[in-house]
Amino acid sequence: MAETKTKQPKVKLVTPVGIAAYAYHHKPDTKGQYADNKFKGQLVLDGDTDMSDHEKKVRDFAAEVFPNDDLSDLHLPWKEYEGDKEEFEGKIILKASTKHKPTVVDTKRQALRKGIEARSGDEVRYVTTLYAYKKTEKVKEGKKIIDVIMFGVSLQLTVVQLVKKNAGGGANLDALDDIDGFDINDVEDFDGGADAGDDGDTGDDNGGDF
């Protein structure tokens, strides 16, 4: 498979909010059959999500990069799920990836507190950069193997915005209300003492992929 690269304008696309799946937002995927050493994720969107404006933007971009080519069969960076997992049935799956660590923020565009991660199962949206590609693939046609030129647009992940925390990772402080007692703001110089140390929580670093 040979891919033709060309200089392209920088065009951003902000996705709808969806459920993150197979999320590698904080560290690259380095293990397993599909490991590619990239930061990446998939967004699971409801099947009736209106993608018309996003599709127009993608198609206009591709036409600008490849103005003289037939783009009627353009491969979009999302499609209706075609596998056998019931939880994805009838959903739209959008994919984005990058070689560089994306910025991860909350709904106020603030960096997440240490220990909080945007994981699989959380509601997120992506800021991405469009990348148009042209590649040649070998396809079997009858008894012959022929070369077919394919055009498509992929999404390069730049920002992950955590909209709602559904998965593990970080303390669930919403379950607590304020009570009288120790307040760190009342203490000028606190020394944890010689016995302060690890709380023993090993956690789950797998990201809760589903």
N, C-alpha and C positions, 0 to 999 in steps of 0.2 A: 504494500500500500504506500503510494507516494503522495505527499501533500505539498501543494503549491502555496508558498507564503508570499504575501504582498503587503506593502505598507498600507495601513488602515487608519481612518479617523478614530478618535476616542469618543465612543458613544456609551453613555450609561443607561442601564435598565434596572429599575427597582421592581422587584417581584411583589406579587400579592403575599399576604400572610398565609403560611401553611405550617404543617407539622413536619418537623425535621426527621429525616430517616437516614441511616447509615452516615451519621454526622462525624466528620473529622474537622471540626472548626478550630480546635486548640492545638492539635498536633497532627502531623501527616499520617496517612495510611501506609504503614510499612510492613504489615504482616498479612498473610493469607493469600488466597487465589487471585484476588482483584487488587492487591496492593500496588500502588503506583507512585508512592512517596509524595503524594499531593494532599493539600488541605482541600476538603470537599464536603459536599452534602447533597441530599436530595430533599426537595419539598414535595410533600403530599398535599395536593389541592383537591377540593371538591370537584366532582365531574362537571358541575354547572358553573364553575368559575369563569367569568367573562375574560378571555384572553385576547379579545379582538384588537385592543389598542396595543398590547404588547406584540402581537403578531405583525401588525402593520409596521411598528417600529423596526422589528427584526427584518422584515422583507424589504423595507426602504433602505436599510443599512446594507443588506446584501446586494441590492441593485446598484448602490453607490460604489461598492467595492468591485463588483463584476458587472459593469454596465452592458457588456456585449454578449452575455451568456443567457441561456434559457434557465430560469430559476423556478420553473413551475413545480419541480419536485424537490424544492429546498427542504433540507432536514432541519427542523426546529429543535431547540434545546429542551423541549417538553413534549410529551405525548401521553395518550391514554394508556393506562397500565394494561399489559397483555399477559402477565404471569399467572401463577396459580395461588398467590397469597390472598386469602379472603379479605384481610384488612385493607388491601390496596384495590380491591375490586371496584370498578367504576370511578376510580380516582385519576387525576392528572398527575404525572410525575415529572418534575422539573429538576434538572441537574446543573450543578455549577462546581467549578474546581479552580485551583490555582497552585502554583509552585511556591508562592509566598504567603506567609501567615496573614490571614485577614484580620481586620480590626473587629472586635466584638463589643457591642454597646447595648445599653438598655433603651427604653422608649424615649428617654430624654437625651439620648446620644452621649451618655456618660459611659466610661469604661467600667466593666463589671468588677465588683469587689473580688478580692482574692478568695478563691475557693468556690466561686460561682461560675458555672459553665453553661453554655448553650448546647444542650445534648439532644440526642434522638428522643423524640416524644414531646419536646418543647415546641411552642408556637414561635416561629421566627419569620423574618423576611430577609432577603438578600439585596445588597447593592452589587451590581455586576457590571462588567465591561464587555461589550459585544465583540466577538471575534469571528469573522467569516473565513471559511476554509473551502478549498477545492482539492479533491483527492481522487486518485484512481484506485479502483478495487477490481479484483478478478472475480467474475461471476460465472457460474455454470449455466450455459444455455443449451439445452439438449445434451449432446455429447461433446460440445465445445466449451472451452474456457475463454471468455472474452473480457476485455478491459472496459469498465464502465466508469465514467466521470461523475462524481457526486459533489454537490454543493450543499453547504450547511452553515449554520451559525451556532457557536457554542458560547457559554457564559463563563467569564473569568470572575471568580468570586473576590470581592474587595472588602465588603463589610457584611457582618452578620448582626442583625438587630434582634435581641431577645425580647419577645412581646409578652409571653406568658410561660412561667416555669411549671412544667408538668412532670419532668423527669428528676431523678436524683442529682445531687451535686450542689452543695451549699445548704446551710441550715434553713429550716422552715420556720422563720421568725414570725410569720403571719399567725401561727397557732398560739402565740403568747400575747397576753395583754400586759399593760404596765401595772406594777405593784410597788409598794413601798419597800425600800431596801437599798442595797449597794448601787451607787451611780458613779461611773468612772469619771464623770465631769466634776464630782465633788472632791476628787483626790488630786493633789498637786504633783506628788512624786510617789508613784507606786512601784514597789520592788516585789516581783513575784516570789522571791525567796529561793532557797536552794532546792526545794521540793517541786518547783514548777517544772512541768515537762510535757511529754507527749500524752495525749488523752487516749491513745490506743486505737483510734478509729482508723480502720484500714480502708474503708470506702470501696467504691466500685469504679474502676477507671475504664471500664469497657464502653462507657457512653450510652448504655442501654439501647443498643441498636435493635431494631425489629424488622 
